[in-house]
Amino acid sequence: MNPEQLTALLRTLLQFGGGVAVGRGWIDADTAATLTGALITLIVTAWGLYARRNTGLVAAAAAVPAVKAILADPATAHAVPSPKVRPPA
């Protein structure tokens, strides 16, 4: 599942939850819309920070077929499960 699909799924689930909360009278529609937008923003930001850590970036680069080899510091090289990523000799 790519990030766009995940974001769409989360938005739909939050809208559904907001609709249930509005239907039961726990919150009003404006509050539900505000909470949904705020939660999506926070979740997408957290995911972006996680995916763009060093290990995530190296793993994403290693997944590209045109990339033949990546030299990385030993800690990163051992953290990425790809034969393309190795520490310098």
N, C-alpha and C positions, 0 to 999 in steps of 0.2 A: 504494500500500500504506500503510495507516494504522499508527500506532505500535503498536497492540495486535496487529495481524497480524504485524508485524516482530518483536515480542517473542516471540510464539508460535513463529514460524519459527526464531528464534535458539535458543530453549529446546529445540525438537525436534532441531535440528542438534547442539547441545551434548550432549544426552542420547544421541543416536546415537553421537557421538564417544566419550563416556564409556563406553557399552556396548561399543564396539570395544576401548577400552583395558582394560576389565575382562576381557573375553573373552580378550585376549592375555596377561593376567596382569601388565600394566604397573602397574596400581593396583587398589585394592580398591573395592567398591561404595560404601562410605561416603565415601571420598575423591572418587570421581566425582561423587556428589551434592553434596558441599560445593563442589567446583570449579565445577560447573554453576551453582549458586546464586550464588556469588561473581562469576562472569563475567557472568551476566545482570544482576546488580545494577550492576556497573561499566559495562556497555554501556548500560543504560537511563539511568543517571545522566549519562553522557557525552552521549548523544543529547538528553536533557532540557536540558542546559546549551547545547548547540548550537542546538536548535530555539527556545530562548527568548532568544536574543541579539536585539538591537534589530532588525536586518534581518529576522530570521525572524518576529518578532512583527508587524512592519509588513506583511510579505508575507502572513501568515496573515489579517490584518485586511482587506487588499486583496482577498483571495479571497472574502470574504463578499459575496453579491450585494446586500444592503441598504446596504453602504457605498458612498457615491458618490464621496468624495474624501478623501484623507489628506494633510495638510501635514506634512512631515518635514524635518529638517535636510538640507542639500544632499548630504552624503555618503550618507546613508541613502536619500534619494530617488533618487539615481542608481544605487544598488546593488540596488534592487528593480525588477524588470522589469514594471511595471504602469503603465498610463496614469492610474490612480487616484491614484498617489503622486507628489507634486510638491513642490518646495521652496517656501517662502513667497515671495510676490511682492516 
